[in-house]
Amino acid sequence: MEPHPSAEASRALSRPVTSNQVALHPRLDELVRRHLATPFRKPPAPYSVAAFEAIARRREGRSLVLDSACGTGESSARLARRHPQALVVGIDQSAERLERGQRKLQAAWPPNLVLLRADVGDVWALMAQAGWRLAEHHLLYPNPWPKAEHVMRRWGSHPRLPALLALGGRIELRSNWIVYAQEFARALHLAGRTATLDEPSPAELADPVSPFERKYRDAGHTLWRVTAPEAQAGNTPVER
């Protein structure tokens, strides 16, 4: 087991998010409405197609829990233990992080866990095109992209937002930057999804969902959560 860093060390290693944007991006509503009205036509990368096909081979009729941008997959393994009857899929773009997680999890690998390298947006689109629906979708501490000019790289205002929404299921996003959480909640609202923004309780944070949550908690950051209950797929456009 890795030693817990001291509070002082955690604070030194993990500074709060700083940004030239202190509230919702002024173009957020415009961007979300545009993405909901216009399909994103970028074709998926071959390695993302291979990942999707690997999930299809393993699914076997089970419900599907997705951990997008899972890093080392520690959060995915936690979800797999929580949902033993589901297929839990962790996806990340970094082969190095996934390999590190696979080495760490090797002795305690849940049988219902799959970790794959892919572009998560590509996989969302492929799943949506196939008519798949998720039981749960977790987006845990995504890169905040805090510069205002990078707004379209955040999930709430990303061109792949319609594919994310088309997958239905319960959605949970966590972040240590309140603006990110607020923008994601606003995007869900604009798409007709009910969303709640709150803070995880101290009891929940005593058992962190991911290494990032552990790091941010130990550094004293305020952590935020956006949840949307399960919903039927909406009429959001995806590439056909």
Backbone hydrogen bonds, N-H to C=O, Kabsch-Sander energy under -0.5 kcal/mol:
donor,donor_aa,acceptor,acceptor_aa,energy
10,S,6,S,-2.5
11,R,7,A,-2.2
12,A,8,E,-1.9
13,L,9,A,-1.9
14,S,10,S,-1.6
28,L,25,H,-2.0
31,L,27,R,-2.8
32,V,28,L,-2.8
33,R,29,D,-2.5
34,R,30,E,-2.1
35,H,31,L,-2.6
36,L,32,V,-2.4
37,A,33,R,-1.3
38,T,34,R,-1.4
41,R,39,P,-0.7
48,S,45,A,-0.9
49,V,45,A,-2.0
50,A,46,P,-2.3
51,A,47,Y,-1.6
52,F,48,S,-2.5
53,E,49,V,-2.4
54,A,50,A,-1.8
55,I,51,A,-2.1
56,A,52,F,-2.4
57,R,53,E,-1.8
58,R,54,A,-1.4
59,R,55,I,-1.7
60,E,56,A,-0.6
62,R,59,R,-2.0
65,V,87,L,-2.4
66,L,136,E,-2.3
67,D,89,V,-3.0
68,S,66,L,-0.6
68,S,138,H,-2.3
69,A,91,I,-1.2
70,C,67,D,-0.5
70,C,91,I,-2.1
73,G,70,C,-2.0
77,A,73,G,-2.4
78,R,74,E,-1.8
79,L,75,S,-2.2
80,A,76,S,-2.4
81,R,77,A,-2.0
82,R,78,R,-1.5
83,H,79,L,-1.9
86,A,83,H,-1.4
87,L,63,S,-2.9
88,V,86,A,-0.7
88,V,112,N,-2.8
89,V,65,V,-2.8
89,V,87,L,-0.6
90,G,88,V,-0.5
90,G,114,V,-2.9
91,I,67,D,-2.2
92,D,116,L,-1.8
95,A,93,Q,-0.7
98,L,94,S,-1.9
99,E,95,A,-2.6
100,R,96,E,-2.2
101,G,97,R,-2.3
102,Q,98,L,-2.6
103,R,99,E,-2.0
104,K,100,R,-1.9
105,L,101,G,-2.6
106,Q,102,Q,-0.9
108,A,105,L,-1.9
109,W,106,Q,-0.8
113,L,110,P,-1.6
114,V,88,V,-2.4
116,L,90,G,-2.6
118,A,92,D,-1.5
118,A,116,L,-0.5
120,V,118,A,-0.7
123,V,119,D,-2.0
124,W,120,V,-2.7
125,A,121,G,-2.2
126,L,122,D,-2.4
127,M,123,V,-2.7
128,A,124,W,-2.7
129,Q,125,A,-2.6
130,A,126,L,-1.6
131,G,128,A,-1.4
132,W,127,M,-2.5
134,L,167,L,-2.6
135,A,64,L,-3.2
136,E,64,L,-1.1
137,H,170,R,-2.8
138,H,66,L,-3.1
139,L,172,E,-2.9
140,L,68,S,-0.6
141,Y,139,L,-0.7
141,Y,174,R,-2.5
150,H,147,K,-2.1
151,V,148,A,-1.5
153,R,150,H,-2.3
154,R,151,V,-1.6
157,S,154,R,-1.2
158,H,155,W,-0.9
161,L,158,H,-2.1
163,A,160,R,-0.7
164,L,160,R,-1.9
165,L,161,L,-2.5
166,A,162,P,-2.3
167,L,163,A,-0.8
167,L,164,L,-0.9
168,G,165,L,-1.9
169,G,231,A,-1.1
170,R,135,A,-2.2
171,I,228,A,-2.3
172,E,137,H,-2.5
173,L,226,V,-2.7
174,R,139,L,-2.0
175,S,224,W,-2.2
180,Y,177,W,-0.5
181,A,177,W,-1.6
182,Q,178,I,-2.9
183,E,179,V,-2.8
184,F,180,Y,-2.2
185,A,181,A,-2.5
186,R,182,Q,-2.4
187,A,183,E,-2.5
188,L,184,F,-2.2
189,H,185,A,-2.1
190,L,186,R,-2.5
191,A,187,A,-1.5
192,G,189,H,-1.8
193,R,188,L,-3.1
196,T,227,T,-2.5
198,D,196,T,-0.5
198,D,225,R,-2.5
205,L,201,S,-2.4
206,A,202,P,-1.1
207,D,204,E,-1.5
214,R,210,S,-2.1
215,K,211,P,-2.6
216,Y,212,F,-3.0
217,R,213,E,-2.7
218,D,214,R,-2.6
219,A,215,K,-1.5
220,G,217,R,-1.6
221,H,216,Y,-2.4
224,W,175,S,-3.0
225,R,198,D,-3.0
226,V,173,L,-2.9
227,T,196,T,-2.2
228,A,171,I,-2.4
236,T,234,G,-0.9
